[in-house]
């Protein structure tokens, strides 16, 4: 036992570091509340585990990691927190000793468990799997466990999945957390082994990581037990939605009656599409001056409350002749279609430079296709499954020589259940009321996060494969189950209550709302991403005109809330993001440049910010502050980009020697900071050149 001075929100505090045998178990057992679920007893004691690792790799002449010899990593320090008692260790043997001590002193077994939280369990799992006695696990996909259970009764859970936040944000947003994440204080590039002396600053970092996480869990235990606490952040919303939906017995009846069979579910999966993210090729690869940005407030929650075109009855097959000759506006449609000679209409009155059809959503297409960074400009033929909303957009933006409908399935249109809408509105009302209130910051962030999580609950795949781990063969495998069996099980379970087809229409309706605004801004659009538009020119009146329509609809649907000052806020309205938050004055993007989806840089005054998929925000800011907005060039290389490449090594236990230190290691993953080369495909580069010259192959 020794003491360590650590940073806290209350200033520096002297904390005790315990040896494994010095942990106080009896006091914790006597004071903790227990909980049970499905015959399993949980000790409600907050616990956390974390490891520090070193990467070993060689670089080539360009600074990139060599693949031979393959990069690998090993653990050199671990930290464990038992409520408020922290233990440090340096080797896996002492970690195994810790587990044995916990199992013995807490009388743990398969029915009496201790939960240990790990922030990003998939990372620790890659290192520790050979050092535990694996009994069971729940995996999202290969290498990504949400839960790992040992034969000795220890259950590791992923706190990142629970919070959907970095550890720093998790600590900031929970009540009673004083041991905050010490960001930017640790040098991960330094090579350390289990015998490398640790500085007091490094030990503080290790201490706060697990002590702070335990305080986060303790905060969550104010409203839950470890038996009732969900595995993921969306689980909280799902639980509240389920309880509210169950209040109306008609909801269960509607859920079962509108069950999807395998064929229609497959069509729904094909029709599902997320947000609309794209750059206008006419304005890409060039600096746009005095640009503006508008964002749509809570786009998906707005559609949950305001959209009235959800498929609310069982799907039935509709004759093509019925579709062609009768009014079918009362039906939500799934259409399996084929277009012949389809091309993006540059002369349309709604032209905005953002082609709608995504090649990735086409099941078939001809080789003569012309693609604008993943979007179809022309195809001699293509086939896809779409909703009626998608078809409306395509018919406004494209021209084609012929159109065939292979299949149509129809469902009576309606609004989502009153209970789902009221739950959504309750989150928005609390978020609005508590915004800016320092005394209710926790409740504000909880409502905000849950409002944003509702959509995620509604698009959970029914056919998600159940991934398992075989500790003897040391390999992952999928539990064999047919789609029909999965669907039967899904609709039979009382835990399930949300119809997958509704989630499809949330995003489709949001894309339609975005398109309505894109069509008004027209050729001045620079870039769009799900619920935001960057543009040049004066279109403030266009946004205000659209907002009048949205506010009227929101008033009719009750999709608004008042804050403590009596100010009214509406779901789904467009808000100007290019406003100085301090002065309230306009603050345009002096310079804005994009090279396609998730790839843009802008300057406002002296500040330069970037969004590039695969590049850390801080690294991007440093690079473009040095090179300017025009540094966003095809082929430019950003060193130390924060883009981590994972090298997995599925090794058994073995001894390794680094310098004068020999120790036991096993499976591992090396996360190596890599360079990032800004690039576009040759096809897209050709489109950009022709756009600049105003030349199009399909004219």
ZIVEN-V787762 format. One line per field, one symbol per residue. ss: DSSP state (H for helix, E for strand, C for the rest). phi: phi as a letter, one per 40 degrees, with the letter a starting at -180 (. if undefined). Layout:
ss: ???
phi: ???
This chain:
ss: CEEEEEEECCEEEEEEEECHHHCCCHHHHHHCCEEEECCEEEECCCEEEEEEEEEECCECCCCCECCCCCCEEEEEEEEEEECCEEEEECCHHHHHHHHHHHHHHCCCECCEEEEEEECCHHHHHHHHHHHCCEEEEEEEECCEEEEEEECCCEEEEEHHHHHCCCHHHHHHHCCCCCCCCCCCCCCCCCCCCCCCCCCHHHHHHHHHHHHHHHHHHHHHCCCCCCCCCCCCHHHHHHHHHHHHHCCCHHHHHHHHHCCCCHHHHHHHHHHCCCCCEEECCCCCCCCEEEEEEEEECCHHHHHHHHCCCEECCCCEECCHHHHHHCCCCCEEEEEEEEEEEEEECCCCCCCCCCCCCEHHHEEEECCCCEEECCEEEEEEEEEEEEEHHHHHHHHHHEECCEEEEEEEEEEEEECCCHHHHHHHHHHHHHHHHHCCCHHHHHHHHHHHHHHHHHHHHCCCCCCCCCEEEECCCCEEEECCCCHHHHHHHHHHCCCCCCCHHHHHHHHHHHHHHHHHHHHHHHHHEEEEECCEEEECCCCHHHHHHHHHHHHHHHHHHCCEEECCCCCEEECCCEEECCECCCCCCECCEEEEEECCCCEEEEEECCEEEEEECCCCHHHHHHHHHHHCHHHCCCCCEEEEEEEEEEEEECCCCEEEEECCEEEEECCEEEEEEEEEECCCCHHHHHHHHHHHCCCCCCC
phi: .abacbcbcbgcbcbcbccdccccccdccccccbabafgbcbccbcbababbbbcbabbcccgccccbccdaaacbabbbbbgbbbbbabbccccccdcccccccbfcacbbbbcbcbcgddccdcccccbbccbaabbcadgbccabbcccgbbcbccccccfaccccdcccccgcbcccccfbbcccccbbcbccbcccccddcccdcccccccccccccbabccccccbcccccdcccccccccbcccccccccbdcccccccccccccaccbbabcccbcfacbcfcbbbbccfdcdccccbcbbccbbccbcbccccccbbcbccbcbbbcbbbbfcaccccccbcbgbdcccdccccaacccdbbbfgbccaacaababbccccccccccbbbacaabbcabbbaccaccddccccccccccccdcccdgcccbcccccccccccccdddccbccccdcccbbbcccfacacccacccccccccccccccabcdcccdcccccccccccdcccccgcccbaaagbbbbabgcbccccccccccccccccccgcaabcccgccbbcgccbcccbccccgccbccdaabbbhdfaababbgccbbabbdgbddcccccccccbgdcccbdgcbbcfcgccbcbcbccccacbbbgbbbacbadabccbcbcbccabcdccdccccccccfbbccc
